[in-house]
Amino acid sequence: MAVLTKGMIVLLVFTLVVLAGGIFLQIFLSKRESRWPGLVLPLLTFLWSLLGPLNVMDTGSVSRNVLLVLVTLLAGNIPTLLLLAIYWAVREKRRVRDQIDKMKIDEL
């Protein structure tokens, strides 16, 4: 029992480190001058989410299968939406800062 608990704790810590690293990487890439590096991680997570419906099992009903595929796509795209939210927030902050810099230059 103690070994299982330690293994679960290690797995949880590893998962949290990977998630935090991904978020920091997204923030770093979103701050770049070009906007394209910040879209790499959302694109990768979107492509990864497209693999989810390939694993959906046939339930026998067409409507249930369609609903299951849609739910799988929605659930698989949660990381994509989070990364895009980070991207848009960082880019908006950068856009406001650039406008303030332009106003300061105009005042001189």
MOPAC internal coordinates of N, CA, C and O (Angstrom, degrees):
PM7 1SCF
backbone

  N    0.0000 0     0.00 0     0.00 0    0    0    0
  C    1.4463 1     0.00 0     0.00 0    1    0    0
  C    1.5223 1   111.31 1     0.00 0    2    1    0
  O    1.2310 1   120.26 1   137.88 1    3    2    1
  N    1.3159 1   117.11 1   -42.12 1    3    2    1
  C    1.4603 1   121.15 1  -179.01 1    5    3    2
  C    1.5240 1   110.79 1   -66.14 1    6    5    3
  O    1.2310 1   119.89 1   144.76 1    7    6    5
  N    1.3330 1   117.82 1   -35.24 1    7    6    5
  C    1.4597 1   121.04 1   179.67 1    9    7    6
  C    1.5248 1   109.85 1   -67.74 1   10    9    7
  O    1.2310 1   120.45 1   138.14 1   11   10    9
  N    1.3156 1   116.75 1   -41.86 1   11   10    9
  C    1.4502 1   120.63 1   178.68 1   13   11   10
  C    1.5285 1   110.93 1   -63.04 1   14   13   11
  O    1.2310 1   120.37 1   138.76 1   15   14   13
  N    1.3032 1   116.89 1   -41.24 1   15   14   13
  C    1.4553 1   120.62 1   179.79 1   17   15   14
  C    1.5241 1   110.94 1   -65.73 1   18   17   15
  O    1.2310 1   120.13 1   137.08 1   19   18   17
  N    1.3337 1   117.36 1   -42.92 1   19   18   17
  C    1.4630 1   120.01 1   178.21 1   21   19   18
  C    1.5255 1   110.82 1   -64.04 1   22   21   19
  O    1.2310 1   120.61 1   140.56 1   23   22   21
  N    1.3141 1   116.45 1   -39.44 1   23   22   21
  C    1.4664 1   119.91 1   178.16 1   25   23   22
  C    1.5099 1   111.51 1   -64.17 1   26   25   23
  O    1.2310 1   120.53 1   140.68 1   27   26   25
  N    1.3183 1   116.58 1   -39.32 1   27   26   25
  C    1.4592 1   120.06 1   179.05 1   29   27   26
  C    1.5213 1   111.08 1   -67.45 1   30   29   27
  O    1.2310 1   120.59 1   141.64 1   31   30   29
  N    1.3226 1   116.48 1   -38.36 1   31   30   29
  C    1.4697 1   120.43 1   178.26 1   33   31   30
  C    1.5216 1   110.15 1   -64.84 1   34   33   31
  O    1.2310 1   120.27 1   137.02 1   35   34   33
  N    1.3283 1   117.08 1   -42.98 1   35   34   33
  C    1.4589 1   121.12 1   178.91 1   37   35   34
  C    1.5250 1   109.98 1   -63.02 1   38   37   35
  O    1.2310 1   120.39 1   137.00 1   39   38   37
  N    1.3152 1   116.86 1   -43.00 1   39   38   37
  C    1.4605 1   120.65 1   178.84 1   41   39   38
  C    1.5266 1   111.12 1   -63.98 1   42   41   39
  O    1.2310 1   120.20 1   138.99 1   43   42   41
  N    1.3148 1   117.23 1   -41.01 1   43   42   41
  C    1.4586 1   121.30 1   178.50 1   45   43   42
  C    1.5279 1   111.30 1   -64.17 1   46   45   43
  O    1.2310 1   120.35 1   135.21 1   47   46   45
  N    1.3199 1   116.94 1   -44.79 1   47   46   45
  C    1.4680 1   120.92 1   178.81 1   49   47   46
  C    1.5241 1   109.96 1   -63.46 1   50   49   47
  O    1.2310 1   120.19 1   136.58 1   51   50   49
  N    1.3351 1   117.23 1   -43.42 1   51   50   49
  C    1.4591 1   121.07 1   179.03 1   53   51   50
  C    1.5264 1   110.62 1   -61.15 1   54   53   51
  O    1.2310 1   120.40 1   135.88 1   55   54   53
  N    1.3253 1   116.84 1   -44.12 1   55   54   53
  C    1.4630 1   121.03 1   179.13 1   57   55   54
  C    1.5211 1   111.13 1   -62.26 1   58   57   55
  O    1.2310 1   120.17 1   136.28 1   59   58   57
  N    1.3293 1   117.27 1   -43.72 1   59   58   57
  C    1.4667 1   120.51 1   178.92 1   61   59   58
  C    1.5279 1   111.90 1   -64.17 1   62   61   59
  O    1.2310 1   120.24 1   141.29 1   63   62   61
  N    1.3336 1   117.14 1   -38.71 1   63   62   61
  C    1.4675 1   120.71 1   178.16 1   65   63   62
  C    1.5224 1   110.49 1   -65.12 1   66   65   63
  O    1.2310 1   120.21 1   137.53 1   67   66   65
  N    1.3387 1   117.21 1   -42.47 1   67   66   65
  C    1.4639 1   120.70 1   179.13 1   69   67   66
  C    1.5274 1   110.25 1   -65.28 1   70   69   67
  O    1.2310 1   119.76 1   137.52 1   71   70   69
  N    1.3313 1   118.07 1   -42.48 1   71   70   69
  C    1.4700 1   120.85 1   178.57 1   73   71   70
  C    1.5222 1   111.66 1   -63.92 1   74   73   71
  O    1.2310 1   120.38 1   135.14 1   75   74   73
  N    1.3233 1   116.89 1   -44.86 1   75   74   73
  C    1.4673 1   120.47 1   179.02 1   77   75   74
  C    1.5290 1   110.14 1   -64.39 1   78   77   75
  O    1.2310 1   120.22 1   139.55 1   79   78   77
  N    1.3193 1   117.18 1   -40.45 1   79   78   77
  C    1.4594 1   120.56 1   177.46 1   81   79   78
  C    1.5178 1   111.88 1   -62.90 1   82   81   79
  O    1.2310 1   120.58 1   140.25 1   83   82   81
  N    1.3251 1   116.51 1   -39.75 1   83   82   81
  C    1.4599 1   120.48 1   177.72 1   85   83   82
  C    1.5184 1   111.95 1   -64.85 1   86   85   83
  O    1.2310 1   120.53 1   140.30 1   87   86   85
  N    1.3112 1   116.58 1   -39.70 1   87   86   85
  C    1.4651 1   120.17 1   178.88 1   89   87   86
  C    1.5264 1   110.60 1   -67.23 1   90   89   87
  O    1.2310 1   120.34 1   136.17 1   91   90   89
  N    1.3333 1   116.96 1   -43.83 1   91   90   89
  C    1.4652 1   119.71 1   178.29 1   93   91   90
  C    1.5277 1   111.04 1   -65.30 1   94   93   91
  O    1.2310 1   120.28 1   142.85 1   95   94   93
  N    1.3346 1   117.07 1   -37.15 1   95   94   93
  C    1.4627 1   120.20 1   177.13 1   97   95   94
  C    1.5250 1   110.34 1   -64.92 1   98   97   95
  O    1.2310 1   120.19 1   139.40 1   99   98   97
  N    1.3221 1   117.25 1   -40.60 1   99   98   97
  C    1.4679 1   120.77 1   178.11 1  101   99   98
  C    1.5190 1   110.86 1   -63.47 1  102  101   99
  O    1.2310 1   119.98 1   137.54 1  103  102  101
  N    1.3115 1   117.65 1   -42.46 1  103  102  101
  C    1.4692 1   120.60 1   177.73 1  105  103  102
  C    1.5246 1   110.47 1   -63.32 1  106  105  103
  O    1.2310 1   120.41 1   136.43 1  107  106  105
  N    1.3331 1   116.83 1   -43.57 1  107  106  105
  C    1.4618 1   121.15 1   179.44 1  109  107  106
  C    1.5237 1   111.07 1   -61.89 1  110  109  107
  O    1.2310 1   120.41 1   133.69 1  111  110  109
  N    1.3344 1   116.83 1   -46.31 1  111  110  109
  C    1.4679 1   120.14 1  -178.93 1  113  111  110
  C    1.5276 1   111.62 1   -68.44 1  114  113  111
  O    1.2310 1   120.22 1   147.05 1  115  114  113
  N    1.3228 1   117.18 1   -32.95 1  115  114  113
  C    1.4657 1   120.37 1   179.83 1  117  115  114
  C    1.5205 1   112.02 1   -70.95 1  118  117  115
  O    1.2310 1   119.73 1   155.84 1  119  118  117
  N    1.3154 1   118.13 1   -24.16 1  119  118  117
  C    1.4643 1   122.04 1  -179.82 1  121  119  118
  C    1.5217 1   112.77 1   -81.30 1  122  121  119
  O    1.2310 1   119.83 1   173.37 1  123  122  121
  N    1.3151 1   117.94 1    -6.63 1  123  122  121
  C    1.4585 1   120.80 1  -178.61 1  125  123  122
  C    1.5257 1   109.96 1   -64.41 1  126  125  123
  O    1.2310 1   121.18 1   -20.79 1  127  126  125
  N    1.3160 1   115.36 1   159.21 1  127  126  125
  C    1.4667 1   121.14 1  -179.77 1  129  127  126
  C    1.5323 1   110.67 1   -60.96 1  130  129  127
  O    1.2310 1   120.73 1   132.15 1  131  130  129
  N    1.3145 1   116.20 1   -47.85 1  131  130  129
  C    1.4610 1   120.78 1   177.72 1  133  131  130
  C    1.5240 1   109.60 1   -78.72 1  134  133  131
  O    1.2310 1   120.42 1   -32.20 1  135  134  133
  N    1.3005 1   116.81 1   147.80 1  135  134  133
  C    1.4585 1   118.91 1  -178.15 1  137  135  134
  C    1.5140 1   112.80 1   -84.40 1  138  137  135
  O    1.2310 1   119.24 1   164.10 1  139  138  137
  N    1.3197 1   119.05 1   -15.90 1  139  138  137
  C    1.4610 1   121.95 1  -174.25 1  141  139  138
  C    1.5201 1   114.78 1   -69.21 1  142  141  139
  O    1.2310 1   118.11 1   141.71 1  143  142  141
  N    1.3311 1   121.21 1   -38.29 1  143  142  141
  C    1.4712 1   118.23 1   179.27 1  145  143  142
  C    1.5264 1   113.28 1   -59.56 1  146  145  143
  O    1.2310 1   119.85 1   148.40 1  147  146  145
  N    1.3131 1   117.90 1   -31.60 1  147  146  145
  C    1.4593 1   121.11 1   179.97 1  149  147  146
  C    1.5163 1   113.40 1   -71.67 1  150  149  147
  O    1.2310 1   120.31 1   165.80 1  151  150  149
  N    1.3130 1   117.01 1   -14.20 1  151  150  149
  C    1.4597 1   120.83 1   179.67 1  153  151  150
  C    1.5237 1   113.14 1   -96.26 1  154  153  151
  O    1.2310 1   120.16 1   178.81 1  155  154  153
  N    1.3250 1   117.30 1    -1.19 1  155  154  153
  C    1.4696 1   120.67 1  -177.86 1  157  155  154
  C    1.5267 1   111.43 1   -67.37 1  158  157  155
  O    1.2310 1   119.95 1   128.65 1  159  158  157
  N    1.3158 1   117.71 1   -51.35 1  159  158  157
  C    1.4666 1   120.07 1  -178.20 1  161  159  158
  C    1.5255 1   112.65 1   -64.61 1  162  161  159
  O    1.2310 1   118.58 1   136.96 1  163  162  161
  N    1.3429 1   120.32 1   -43.04 1  163  162  161
  C    1.4677 1   118.34 1   175.20 1  165  163  162
  C    1.5297 1   112.64 1   -60.87 1  166  165  163
  O    1.2310 1   120.30 1   143.26 1  167  166  165
  N    1.3350 1   117.03 1   -36.74 1  167  166  165
  C    1.4609 1   119.97 1   177.94 1  169  167  166
  C    1.5289 1   110.76 1   -64.89 1  170  169  167
  O    1.2310 1   120.53 1   137.03 1  171  170  169
  N    1.3295 1   116.59 1   -42.97 1  171  170  169
  C    1.4711 1   119.85 1   179.00 1  173  171  170
  C    1.5217 1   111.57 1   -63.66 1  174  173  171
  O    1.2310 1   120.06 1   137.53 1  175  174  173
  N    1.3263 1   117.49 1   -42.47 1  175  174  173
  C    1.4642 1   119.09 1   179.87 1  177  175  174
  C    1.5267 1   110.91 1   -69.12 1  178  177  175
  O    1.2310 1   119.96 1   147.20 1  179  178  177
  N    1.3426 1   117.69 1   -32.80 1  179  178  177
  C    1.4591 1   120.05 1   176.39 1  181  179  178
  C    1.5231 1   110.52 1   -66.05 1  182  181  179
  O    1.2310 1   120.42 1   134.38 1  183  182  181
  N    1.3294 1   116.79 1   -45.62 1  183  182  181
  C    1.4630 1   119.64 1   178.47 1  185  183  182
  C    1.5218 1   111.10 1   -63.01 1  186  185  183
  O    1.2310 1   120.39 1   142.05 1  187  186  185
  N    1.3353 1   116.86 1   -37.95 1  187  186  185
  C    1.4608 1   120.64 1   177.40 1  189  187  186
  C    1.5295 1   110.87 1   -64.51 1  190  189  187
  O    1.2310 1   120.36 1   143.18 1  191  190  189
  N    1.3255 1   116.91 1   -36.82 1  191  190  189
  C    1.4656 1   120.01 1  -179.50 1  193  191  190
  C    1.5253 1   111.69 1   -69.22 1  194  193  191
  O    1.2310 1   120.04 1   157.16 1  195  194  193
  N    1.3174 1   117.53 1   -22.84 1  195  194  193
  C    1.4628 1   119.97 1   177.41 1  197  195  194
  C    1.5255 1   112.09 1   -71.17 1  198  197  195
  O    1.2310 1   120.25 1   163.11 1  199  198  197
  N    1.3217 1   117.12 1   -16.89 1  199  198  197
  C    1.4650 1   120.39 1   176.73 1  201  199  198
  C    1.5281 1   111.97 1   -78.42 1  202  201  199
  O    1.2310 1   119.97 1   160.05 1  203  202  201
  N    1.3147 1   117.66 1   -19.95 1  203  202  201
  C    1.4625 1   121.78 1  -177.99 1  205  203  202
  C    1.5133 1   114.37 1   -58.84 1  206  205  203
  O    1.2310 1   119.54 1   131.40 1  207  206  205
  N    1.3376 1   118.47 1   -48.60 1  207  206  205
  C    1.4675 1   118.67 1  -179.43 1  209  207  206
  C    1.5258 1   113.97 1   -63.45 1  210  209  207
  O    1.2310 1   119.99 1   161.06 1  211  210  209
  N    1.3264 1   117.63 1   -18.94 1  211  210  209
  C    1.4619 1   118.98 1   176.37 1  213  211  210
  C    1.5245 1   111.74 1   -68.24 1  214  213  211
  O    1.2310 1   120.43 1   159.99 1  215  214  213
  N    1.3238 1   116.78 1   -20.01 1  215  214  213
  C    1.4583 1   121.50 1  -179.34 1  217  215  214
  C    1.5282 1   113.02 1   -96.43 1  218  217  215
  O    1.2310 1   120.03 1  -175.50 1  219  218  217
  N    1.3257 1   117.55 1     4.50 1  219  218  217
  C    1.4625 1   120.65 1  -178.78 1  221  219  218
  C    1.5256 1   109.10 1   -75.92 1  222  221  219
  O    1.2310 1   121.28 1   -47.79 1  223  222  221
  N    1.3230 1   115.15 1   132.21 1  223  222  221
  C    1.4559 1   120.99 1  -178.88 1  225  223  222
  C    1.5363 1   110.20 1   -87.68 1  226  225  223
  O    1.2310 1   120.71 1   -34.04 1  227  226  225
  N    1.3153 1   116.24 1   145.96 1  227  226  225
  C    1.4562 1   121.42 1   179.30 1  229  227  226
  C    1.5281 1   109.79 1   -68.66 1  230  229  227
  O    1.2310 1   120.79 1   -52.51 1  231  230  229
  N    1.3341 1   116.09 1   127.49 1  231  230  229
  C    1.4621 1   120.29 1  -179.50 1  233  231  230
  C    1.5212 1   112.15 1   -98.22 1  234  233  231
  O    1.2310 1   119.77 1   173.15 1  235  234  233
  N    1.3310 1   118.05 1    -6.85 1  235  234  233
  C    1.4551 1   120.82 1  -179.58 1  237  235  234
  C    1.5092 1   113.52 1    97.75 1  238  237  235
  O    1.2310 1   119.71 1   161.95 1  239  238  237
  N    1.3033 1   118.16 1   -18.05 1  239  238  237
  C    1.4513 1   122.46 1  -179.42 1  241  239  238
  C    1.5315 1   108.67 1  -118.39 1  242  241  239
  O    1.2310 1   120.93 1   -48.07 1  243  242  241
  N    1.3236 1   115.82 1   131.93 1  243  242  241
  C    1.4605 1   120.48 1  -178.30 1  245  243  242
  C    1.5237 1   110.40 1   -64.10 1  246  245  243
  O    1.2310 1   120.22 1   136.90 1  247  246  245
  N    1.3294 1   117.18 1   -43.10 1  247  246  245
  C    1.4616 1   119.66 1  -178.43 1  249  247  246
  C    1.5281 1   111.22 1   -65.93 1  250  249  247
  O    1.2310 1   119.96 1   142.26 1  251  250  249
  N    1.3236 1   117.68 1   -37.74 1  251  250  249
  C    1.4689 1   119.81 1   177.08 1  253  251  250
  C    1.5264 1   110.89 1   -67.92 1  254  253  251
  O    1.2310 1   120.72 1   142.14 1  255  254  253
  N    1.3302 1   116.22 1   -37.86 1  255  254  253
  C    1.4654 1   119.34 1   178.56 1  257  255  254
  C    1.5238 1   111.26 1   -64.22 1  258  257  255
  O    1.2310 1   120.47 1   136.74 1  259  258  257
  N    1.3296 1   116.71 1   -43.26 1  259  258  257
  C    1.4654 1   120.64 1   178.94 1  261  259  258
  C    1.5236 1   110.21 1   -64.22 1  262  261  259
  O    1.2310 1   120.52 1   135.89 1  263  262  261
  N    1.3194 1   116.62 1   -44.11 1  263  262  261
  C    1.4602 1   120.60 1   178.64 1  265  263  262
  C    1.5307 1   111.22 1   -62.61 1  266  265  263
  O    1.2310 1   120.59 1   138.94 1  267  266  265
  N    1.3136 1   116.47 1   -41.06 1  267  266  265
  C    1.4653 1   120.74 1   179.31 1  269  267  266
  C    1.5266 1   111.53 1   -65.25 1  270  269  267
  O    1.2310 1   120.41 1   140.68 1  271  270  269
  N    1.3258 1   116.82 1   -39.32 1  271  270  269
  C    1.4705 1   120.54 1   177.45 1  273  271  270
  C    1.5256 1   110.10 1   -66.09 1  274  273  271
  O    1.2310 1   119.81 1   137.12 1  275  274  273
  N    1.3224 1   117.97 1   -42.88 1  275  274  273
  C    1.4689 1   120.95 1   179.06 1  277  275  274
  C    1.5240 1   111.72 1   -63.51 1  278  277  275
  O    1.2310 1   120.57 1   136.60 1  279  278  277
  N    1.3242 1   116.51 1   -43.40 1  279  278  277
  C    1.4684 1   120.10 1   178.23 1  281  279  278
  C    1.5251 1   110.24 1   -63.85 1  282  281  279
  O    1.2310 1   120.52 1   140.20 1  283  282  281
  N    1.3141 1   116.61 1   -39.80 1  283  282  281
  C    1.4666 1   120.75 1   178.24 1  285  283  282
  C    1.5264 1   110.80 1   -63.33 1  286  285  283
  O    1.2310 1   120.47 1   137.24 1  287  286  285
  N    1.3245 1   116.72 1   -42.76 1  287  286  285
  C    1.4684 1   119.87 1   178.01 1  289  287  286
  C    1.5253 1   111.59 1   -64.88 1  290  289  287
  O    1.2310 1   120.60 1   137.16 1  291  290  289
  N    1.3278 1   116.45 1   -42.84 1  291  290  289
  C    1.4729 1   119.33 1   179.14 1  293  291  290
  C    1.5219 1   111.45 1   -63.86 1  294  293  291
  O    1.2310 1   120.41 1   134.45 1  295  294  293
  N    1.3046 1   116.82 1   -45.55 1  295  294  293
  C    1.4656 1   120.01 1  -179.53 1  297  295  294
  C    1.5243 1   111.02 1   -67.36 1  298  297  295
  O    1.2310 1   120.39 1   144.39 1  299  298  297
  N    1.3216 1   116.85 1   -35.61 1  299  298  297
  C    1.4602 1   120.10 1   179.88 1  301  299  298
  C    1.5063 1   113.61 1   -71.69 1  302  301  299
  O    1.2310 1   120.24 1   158.93 1  303  302  301
  N    1.3244 1   117.14 1   -21.07 1  303  302  301
  C    1.4594 1   120.48 1  -178.42 1  305  303  302
  C    1.5208 1   113.60 1   -95.83 1  306  305  303
  O    1.2310 1   119.59 1  -174.10 1  307  306  305
  N    1.3065 1   118.40 1     5.90 1  307  306  305
  C    1.4674 1   120.36 1   175.40 1  309  307  306
  C    1.5307 1   111.26 1   -60.05 1  310  309  307
  O    1.2310 1   118.95 1   133.57 1  311  310  309
  N    1.3511 1   119.61 1   -46.43 1  311  310  309
  C    1.4783 1   118.10 1   176.55 1  313  311  310
  C    1.5240 1   112.58 1   -61.92 1  314  313  311
  O    1.2310 1   120.20 1   144.62 1  315  314  313
  N    1.3223 1   117.22 1   -35.38 1  315  314  313
  C    1.4594 1   120.61 1   177.94 1  317  315  314
  C    1.5196 1   110.65 1   -61.79 1  318  317  315
  O    1.2310 1   120.74 1   134.90 1  319  318  317
  N    1.3184 1   116.20 1   -45.10 1  319  318  317
  C    1.4657 1   120.11 1   179.80 1  321  319  318
  C    1.5243 1   111.67 1   -65.38 1  322  321  319
  O    1.2310 1   120.04 1   141.05 1  323  322  321
  N    1.3175 1   117.53 1   -38.95 1  323  322  321
  C    1.4682 1   120.41 1   177.74 1  325  323  322
  C    1.5273 1   111.18 1   -64.65 1  326  325  323
  O    1.2310 1   120.31 1   136.77 1  327  326  325
  N    1.3249 1   117.01 1   -43.23 1  327  326  325
  C    1.4642 1   120.07 1   179.18 1  329  327  326
  C    1.5288 1   111.27 1   -66.76 1  330  329  327
  O    1.2310 1   120.27 1   142.66 1  331  330  329
  N    1.3271 1   117.09 1   -37.34 1  331  330  329
  C    1.4658 1   119.41 1   176.28 1  333  331  330
  C    1.5246 1   111.58 1   -67.35 1  334  333  331
  O    1.2310 1   120.09 1   144.50 1  335  334  333
  N    1.3281 1   117.43 1   -35.50 1  335  334  333
  C    1.4674 1   120.18 1   176.85 1  337  335  334
  C    1.5237 1   110.47 1   -64.17 1  338  337  335
  O    1.2310 1   120.32 1   138.16 1  339  338  337
  N    1.3168 1   116.99 1   -41.84 1  339  338  337
  C    1.4653 1   120.87 1   176.49 1  341  339  338
  C    1.5292 1   109.47 1   -62.37 1  342  341  339
  O    1.2310 1   120.59 1   134.84 1  343  342  341
  N    1.3214 1   116.47 1   -45.16 1  343  342  341
  C    1.4642 1   121.41 1  -179.77 1  345  343  342
  C    1.5289 1   111.14 1   -58.65 1  346  345  343
  O    1.2310 1   120.59 1   130.87 1  347  346  345
  N    1.3321 1   116.47 1   -49.13 1  347  346  345
  C    1.4637 1   120.00 1  -178.27 1  349  347  346
  C    1.5285 1   111.69 1   -65.28 1  350  349  347
  O    1.2310 1   119.96 1   142.28 1  351  350  349
  N    1.3204 1   117.68 1   -37.72 1  351  350  349
  C    1.4644 1   120.71 1   179.42 1  353  351  350
  C    1.5323 1   110.69 1   -65.52 1  354  353  351
  O    1.2310 1   120.42 1   135.75 1  355  354  353
  N    1.3163 1   116.81 1   -44.25 1  355  354  353
  C    1.4655 1   120.46 1  -178.85 1  357  355  354
  C    1.5203 1   110.33 1   -68.33 1  358  357  355
  O    1.2310 1   120.33 1   138.16 1  359  358  357
  N    1.3281 1   116.98 1   -41.84 1  359  358  357
  C    1.4662 1   119.79 1  -179.46 1  361  359  358
  C    1.5324 1   111.42 1   -67.55 1  362  361  359
  O    1.2310 1   120.31 1   144.50 1  363  362  361
  N    1.3274 1   117.01 1   -35.50 1  363  362  361
  C    1.4734 1   119.75 1   177.79 1  365  363  362
  C    1.5285 1   109.97 1   -65.99 1  366  365  363
  O    1.2310 1   120.78 1   137.73 1  367  366  365
  N    1.3166 1   116.11 1   -42.27 1  367  366  365
  C    1.4664 1   120.28 1   177.85 1  369  367  366
  C    1.5349 1   109.74 1   -61.16 1  370  369  367
  O    1.2310 1   120.66 1   139.17 1  371  370  369
  N    1.3230 1   116.35 1   -40.83 1  371  370  369
  C    1.4630 1   120.75 1   178.85 1  373  371  370
  C    1.5300 1   110.30 1   -66.17 1  374  373  371
  O    1.2310 1   120.06 1   139.24 1  375  374  373
  N    1.3313 1   117.50 1   -40.76 1  375  374  373
  C    1.4606 1   121.20 1  -179.85 1  377  375  374
  C    1.5291 1   110.96 1   -63.30 1  378  377  375
  O    1.2310 1   120.22 1   137.50 1  379  378  377
  N    1.3229 1   117.19 1   -42.50 1  379  378  377
  C    1.4673 1   121.21 1   178.72 1  381  379  378
  C    1.5255 1   110.04 1   -64.56 1  382  381  379
  O    1.2310 1   120.52 1   137.06 1  383  382  381
  N    1.3216 1   116.61 1   -42.94 1  383  382  381
  C    1.4680 1   120.43 1   179.40 1  385  383  382
  C    1.5306 1   110.85 1   -62.65 1  386  385  383
  O    1.2310 1   120.11 1   140.04 1  387  386  385
  N    1.3373 1   117.40 1   -39.96 1  387  386  385
  C    1.4616 1   120.70 1   178.27 1  389  387  386
  C    1.5272 1   111.37 1   -65.18 1  390  389  387
  O    1.2310 1   120.31 1   141.56 1  391  390  389
  N    1.3268 1   117.01 1   -38.44 1  391  390  389
  C    1.4621 1   120.23 1   178.07 1  393  391  390
  C    1.5274 1   111.05 1   -66.47 1  394  393  391
  O    1.2310 1   120.31 1   140.54 1  395  394  393
  N    1.3154 1   117.01 1   -39.46 1  395  394  393
  C    1.4670 1   120.26 1   177.59 1  397  395  394
  C    1.5233 1   110.07 1   -64.16 1  398  397  395
  O    1.2310 1   120.25 1   139.24 1  399  398  397
  N    1.3276 1   117.13 1   -40.76 1  399  398  397
  C    1.4614 1   120.66 1   177.53 1  401  399  398
  C    1.5312 1   111.08 1   -62.78 1  402  401  399
  O    1.2310 1   120.20 1   140.26 1  403  402  401
  N    1.3294 1   117.21 1   -39.74 1  403  402  401
  C    1.4637 1   120.22 1   178.05 1  405  403  402
  C    1.5279 1   111.08 1   -65.18 1  406  405  403
  O    1.2310 1   120.38 1   140.66 1  407  406  405
  N    1.3205 1   116.89 1   -39.34 1  407  406  405
  C    1.4670 1   120.67 1   178.49 1  409  407  406
  C    1.5257 1   110.33 1   -65.02 1  410  409  407
  O    1.2310 1   120.11 1   140.47 1  411  410  409
  N    1.3276 1   117.39 1   -39.53 1  411  410  409
  C    1.4663 1   120.01 1   178.64 1  413  411  410
  C    1.5155 1   110.84 1   -64.93 1  414  413  411
  O    1.2310 1   120.42 1   141.49 1  415  414  413
  N    1.3305 1   116.81 1   -38.51 1  415  414  413
  C    1.4631 1   120.17 1   178.76 1  417  415  414
  C    1.5295 1   110.09 1   -67.21 1  418  417  415
  O    1.2310 1   120.12 1   140.61 1  419  418  417
  N    1.3296 1   117.38 1   -39.39 1  419  418  417
  C    1.4601 1   120.91 1   179.27 1  421  419  418
  C    1.5309 1   111.41 1   -64.96 1  422  421  419
  O    1.2310 1   120.42 1   145.80 1  423  422  421
  N    1.3361 1   116.80 1   -34.20 1  423  422  421
  C    1.4627 1   119.88 1  -179.73 1  425  423  422
  C    1.5243 1   112.17 1   -68.90 1  426  425  423
  O    1.2310 1   120.76 1   152.65 1  427  426  425
  N    1.3069 1   116.16 1   -27.35 1  427  426  425
  C    1.4604 1   118.75 1   179.15 1  429  427  426
  C    1.4747 1   109.02 1   -76.48 1  430  429  427
  O    1.2310 1   120.10 1   180.00 1  431  430  429

